[in-house]
Amino acid sequence: MTEVNGDDCDRLDDIDKPIIDVDAQIEVLRSHGVAFRRCSVESAKEFLKYHTYFFKLKAFDKEFHKNARGIYDNLDFADLKELSTLDYQIRRFVLMRSGEIEHAMKTRFNLLLMGTAMDGYELTEAFEASEKHFYRIRFHTPFSLHNAMNKNGYNQWMIEKYSSHIPPWVVWETCPFYLNIAFYRYFLKKSRYNDIIFTTLDGVRHLRNAAAHHNCLLVPTSQSVNPTEQLTPLLVDLFKSSSIDTDSIMALAKSDPLIHDFACLICTDLNLIQDAAHYSLISDSANLLRRLSSVFSRYQAENHLRQQLEAMIALLTISNNLDPSISYSTMRQPIRKQGRRLIKRKDNTHA
């Protein structure tokens, strides 16, 4: 337990908030200048009781301007409700597509592994040794593949059966996404494959984790972006046949965490998932695209939220209009390096 000195206690007293009921929450919003013209007080109470909670909803007020007295100039409860609902729909879309991507990554891993002479058990053993070295040097902590597994009633039998000698497919089924990305990256390096999407997978993971924990995606963040190496060429290829002005999207993808990770999600989806499944991306994005478009027009051009919405609308629109049998087809399959030459992999045999 951490001790807190007197000065720290004073600071905690300044920021601690009491638990208040919905009526008091409405009064707090009113005192900050939030109006109830487009959403009645009764509807607002229902929303705060059964659809969200005060802390999460109020996070969205950071998108709106306050005057010198700290009062919002033009904020209606309907605006907060609308952003809260849109944020939920974005998170839902992210979870659906990232789930598809995670499965497709493991499927591709399996396909490539079948085309090598590698022993799967030895590959897992070598990967665990590599991770032990990495954790010891980087974090000064031990690492165990068995301890990293997500153990539950649905996979316990698998873990018990293979605990002493772990094959890759058990890692795929039991280990978290971040570790499977590391495993895939290790395999690519060891087998001399080059897969253009491996650098975008971390962006997908960051966005997936935020959505899975119900973090507000549309709330401004001070987090900086460490641009993904292959994202720019992927976006250039995605945009090359579009008439939409994409300069602002490219700039946001380098500076805005949400747009960077969302672009990683779309590009990874298009490059990793088989052609027939492209239409599930279109289906999943249809409702989100309509909602984004309806909210987009409410904000002024210089508003950062509007810029984010515009970028997501463009990414979804362009990806939905692709002919999956033509666009991106050259980037779907990983290539295998042999000496100084890059050889495209066409089947399950050695390149």
N, C-alpha and C positions, 0 to 999 in steps of 0.2 A: 504493500500500500504506500502510495506517495504522500509525503507530508506537504502541507500547504502552509506557508507562513502568513502572517497577519496581512501584509500588503496584498498577497494573492487572494486572500479571502475577501478583501474589500472589492477587488476587481470582479470576483465571482458574483458578489452581491449586486454589482452594477448590471450584469448581463443575465442573471437568473430571472426567468419568467414564471409566474404562477400558472397553474392549470386553470383555464377559464372555459365556461360553457359557450354554446353557439351564439346565444344572445350577446354575450360580452365580446365575442370575436367579431360580430357584425359592427358593434360600436367602435372597436379598434380600427376596423377598416374605414368606417365613416370619419373617424378622427384624422385619418391620413388622407382624406379627400376622395375616397372611393365612392362612386355614385351607384345607385341601384335603379337607373332609368330603363336599361334594356334587359335587366333581370330583376325580378321582384325580390324583396327581402325574404319572403317565404320560400321562393325557389332557391335562393342562395343558402338558406338554412338547410334545406333538404340536401343540397349538393355537398355542404360541409359535413353533414351527418352520415350520408350513405355512399358518397362517391369519392371523397378524398378527405384530407385533414388540413387544418389551418396552416401548419408550418409548410407543408408541401405546396399548397395553393399560393401562399404569400411569396414564395420564392420567385414566382413569375412577375412580381411587380417591379423587379429590377430592370425590366425591359422598358419601363415607362418613366417619363421625365417628371421630376419634382421641382417646385419653385423654391425660392430662397428660404421660405418658411418650412420646407420639408413636406409640403402638401402636393399631391399629384394634380397636374393641370387638367388632364382629361382622361381619367381612368374609370371605367365602369366595371362592376363585378363580372359582367358578361365577357369582358376581355380576358380576365383571369380564368374564368370557366372555359372559354374557348381554347386558350393556350394549354391549360391542363389536359383537356380532352385530346388536343392535337399531339401533345407530348406522349400521351398514352398510346395513340395510334402509331406514332413513330417507333416507340419501344416495341410494340407488338410486331410491327413489320421487321424490325431488326432481329428479334428473337426467331421469327419464322425463317428468315433468309440465312442467318448465321447457323441455325440448326442444319439447314440443307448444306451449307458450306462445310461444316465440320464433318458431316457424314461423307461428302464428296471428297474431301481431303484424304480421309482414311481409305476410301475406295481407290483413289489414285495411287496412294502409297502401296496398297496391296497389289495393284496391277503392275507397278514398276518393280516391286520386290519379286514377283513371280517371274519376271524376265531376267533376273540375275542368278548367279550361282551362289548367292549368299545363304548361309545357314541362319534362319530367323532367330533361333535361340542365342547363337553367338552374337548376332547383331544387337539384340536387346542387352546382352551382357556387356558388350563393348560400350553401348550408349550409357548404361548405368555407371560404368567406370569413368566415362567422360564427364557425366554430371557430378559425380563425387568430387572429381578434381576441380570442376568449375565452382561448386558450392564451397569447397575448402578455400580456394584462392579468393573468390569474390566476396563471400559472406561469412567465412570462417565458421561454417556450420556443417555438420554431416548431412549426407543425402542417402536415402534408401528408396528404391523404386517401390518396394512393398509398402512403405509408410506413406508414399505419395498417392497411393490408390484410393479412390473414393469408395469406401466400403459401405454396402447397404444390403438389405435383404434380397435384392434382385441379382447381385453379382458375387455374393459371399462364397457360393459354391465354386465359382470359377477361380477366385483368389486362392481358396484353400487347395484346390486341385493342382494349380500351377505355381504355387508360392516358391517352390524350391528351384524351379526351372521355367522361366517366364518367356513365352513366345510373343512376337509383336502384336498379334491380334488380341491378346489379353491386355496389353498396354492400351490399345485402342479402345477397348470396352470399359476399362476401369480407371484410367488416369484422366486428369482434367485437361482441358483444351490447351492450356499453355504448355504442358509437358508433351502433348502429342505434336504440337508445332515444333518444339525443340527436337523431338524424336525424328520428325520428318526432315527437318533441316540437317540433322546429323546424317541421316540416310542419304540425302542428296549429295552431301559433301563426300561421303565415303564411296558412293557408287558413281560419282562424277556426273551426276545429272544436274541440269540447270532448269529449274522451273520458275518461270517469271512471277508466279503468284506467291512464292514463299515469303517475300518481303512484305506483302500486303496483309498477310494473315494476322500479324500483331495488331494492326489497325482494326481488323474485324473483331479480334478478341477484346480489345479495350472497349469497343462500342457494345459488344455483346454482354460483357460483364456489367457495364453501367445500366443497360436495359434490364438485365436479369435481377439487379438489385433495386430496380425502380427508381434509379437516380433521374433527376430532371435533366433532360438533354438540352432543352431550349433556354436554360438559365445561363447567363454570361459567366465565363470562367476566366481566371487569370493564368491558366495553364498554357505553357508555350508548346509549340509543335516541333517534334523532331521528324522532319519530312521523310517519308518512306522512299527509298531509293528508286524503285521501279514505278511509283505512282504517276509521275509526270509523263513518261512515255506511254503508259497505259491510257491516260486521259487524252493525250494527243491523238492516239489511234482511235479512241472512242469518239472524239469530236470531229474527226477529219471530214466526215460526210454530212455534218450538221450545219444548218444555216444559222443556228443560235449563236449569239455573241458569247463566247466562253472565256474571255480573258479574265473577267471578274471571278469566275468559278476556279480557274487555275490559281489565281492569287489567293483565294480563300482556302483552297486545298493545301496551300503551303503555310498558312498562318492561323487558321481556325480549327481547333481540335475536332469539333463536330463534323465539319465539312470534310476535313482530311479523312476521318475514320469512316464517314458515310461513303465517300468516294472509294475508299479501300473495299468496303462491303460490296458496292455495285461492280467494280472492276473484277474483284475476286469471283463473285457470283458468275459473271459473264465468261470468265476464262476457265473456271474450274468445273462448272456443272455442265453436263452433256446437253447437246442442242435441244432435245425434246423437252428437257426440264426448263428451258428458257421461258416457256410459256407460263410456268408457275410463277416466275418472277413478275411477269406482266399481270397475272391474276392477283397476286398478293399486293401489288403496288397500286391497283386501280382505285380502291377506296382512299388510300393515303394520298394519292395524287389529286383526287377531287377535293379532299379536305385542305391540303396545302394550298391549292389554287384559290379556294374560297377565303382563306385567312390572309393570304399574301396581299390582296388588294387593299386591306385595311391600314397598311403601314406606309409611311413616307419612304421615298427612295433612299434617303440617307440613313435610315434606321438599320442597325446591324441585323436585327431579327429578320427584316424583309430580305436582306441580302442572303442570309442563311436559307430562308424558305425558297428564294429564287434559285439558289444553287441546287437544292434538293429536287425542286420541280424539273430543272433542266436535266439533271442526272437521270431521273426516272423517265422523263419523256424521251430522251435520246436512246436510252437502253431499251425501252419498250418498242421503239421504232426500228431497231436493228433487225436485219434478216440474219438469224442465227446460223443459217447454212453458209453464209458468205462472210459476214463481219466477224472478226476476231478468230476465225477458224485457224489461221496460221499460228495463233498463240495458245491454242488449247493444249497441245501435247508437249510435255517436257522434252528437252533435247539432251543428248548424252555427249560429253566431251571425250574425244579420243585423240591424244597427243595435242596438237595445236588446232585441230579441226573440230567443229561442232557438227554432230551428226543427228539429224532429226529421227526420233524414235517413231517407227510406223506400226510395230506390232509388239508381241510379247517376247521376241527373241532379242539376243544381244545386238546392240547397234554397232 
